[in-house]
Amino acid sequence: MAEDSTVHKLHVEKLIANGSNWVIYCDCMLWALRLHRLSDHLTLTMVMQTYTNIGTVNSITPEM
């Protein structure tokens, strides 16, 4: 996986304990995950081949 030279930083408001900002929080989290191409983490229950190909990084295996 090649590193992108452009780093996108996002600020997502914390979820309020009573859940009153759930819709905004959820939308921001989904947008952030899609921006960084991590939305597969929301829909897949198994380790993707991409992560298996990368292998162990900093003593963390793809299965972890």
MARFIMAR-789257 format. One record per residue: residue in one letter; x, y, z of N, C-alpha, C in turn. Coordinates in steps of 0.001 Angstrom, whole numbers, plus 500000, padded with zeros to 6 digits. Each point is the difference from the previous one (the first is absolute). Layout:
! MARFIMAR-789257
AXYZXYZXYZ;...
END
This chain:
! MARFIMAR-789257
M500850498828500000499150501172500000500894501233500000;A499836500818499020500807501206499894499420501098500880;E500867500749500612499540501107500823499707501202499124;D498893500640500286499622501205499282500722501172500658;S500579500877499195500735501136500557499056501059500575;T498714499931499634499020500947500508499322499396501216;V500075500706501111499371499521501223498743500833500242;H498882499302500144498736500662500268499698499860501486;K499883501117500682499633499976501407498568500460500135;L499252499270500782498597500316500203499720500191501478;H499030500805500267499537500152501377498564499495500044;V499801498927500738498661499460500178499604500260501443;E498879500680500166499510500291501347499767498700500758;K500217500038501299499730498831500834498502499740500049;L499668498735500128498602499628500164499558500406501403;I498941500763500071499473500452501296499337498811500694;A500159499919501305499519498853500771498524499698499777;N499184501020499818498566499743499812499653499687498545;G500997500003499120499796499625498607499310501047499155;S499882501207500490499266501037499266500692500414498699;N501278499720499866500700500349498756500374498747499189;W499274498906500213500331498732499345500042500104498476;V499025500641499385499933500073498535501222500721499441;I500352501127500573501159500763499538501283499206500251;Y500117499404501177501175499199500347500156498841499015;C498931499279499765500034498848499097500398500426498585;D499391501068499491500331500494498668501471500398499896;C500515500676501024501407500413499996500933498791500032;M499673499004500804500830498800500082500004499242498671;L498833499848499392499927499315498708500799500745498943;W499874501318499980500732500817499032501506499851500206;A500431500027501259501427499882500308500534498636499587;L499241498949500260500441498657499624500078499859498482;R499026500546499305500023499928498531501151500824499424;L500266501163500584501082500853499536501338499268500047;H500193499233501055501258499274500176499916498560499498;R498944499711499248499788498676499404500016498888501046;L499338500253501110499914499017501072498574499490500192;S499107500337499082498600499616500178499800498487499961;D500950499251499447499897498536500014499918499473501420;H500557500735500953499958499578501401498573499999500543;L499103500723499350498616500046500453499170498852499447;T500421499444498870499156499033499310500548498590499965;L501285499812500211500590498666499904500266499410501382;T499783498706500117500253499328501270501267499156499953;M500661499968498849501226499223499892501158500887499565;V501213499497500169501198500755499648500112500066498475;M500164501201499478500128500177498555501367499519499529;Q500092499560498779501253499516499417501061501105500000;T499574501237499839500934501127500010500789500035501303;Y499308499806501130500660500033501300500864498758500206;T499538498867499508500785498776500112501297500138499212;N499930500641498842501195500193499167501027500898500683;I499528500982500749500917500904500699500766499249501071;G499306499103500696500659499198501035500025500697501347;T500927499585500826500109500523501360500666501373499997;V499376500947500694500530501355500111500053500344501492;N501188500357500471500181500332501412499448498914500936;S500290498763499668499577498824500768498496499794500018;I499267500609499084498564499817499910499694499248498700;T499374498843500130499660499189498846498696500500499378;P499734499686498721498750500428499375498766499518500754;E500073498814500590498855499457500726499675500813501255;M501030500641500556499774500803501204499207501228499631;
END
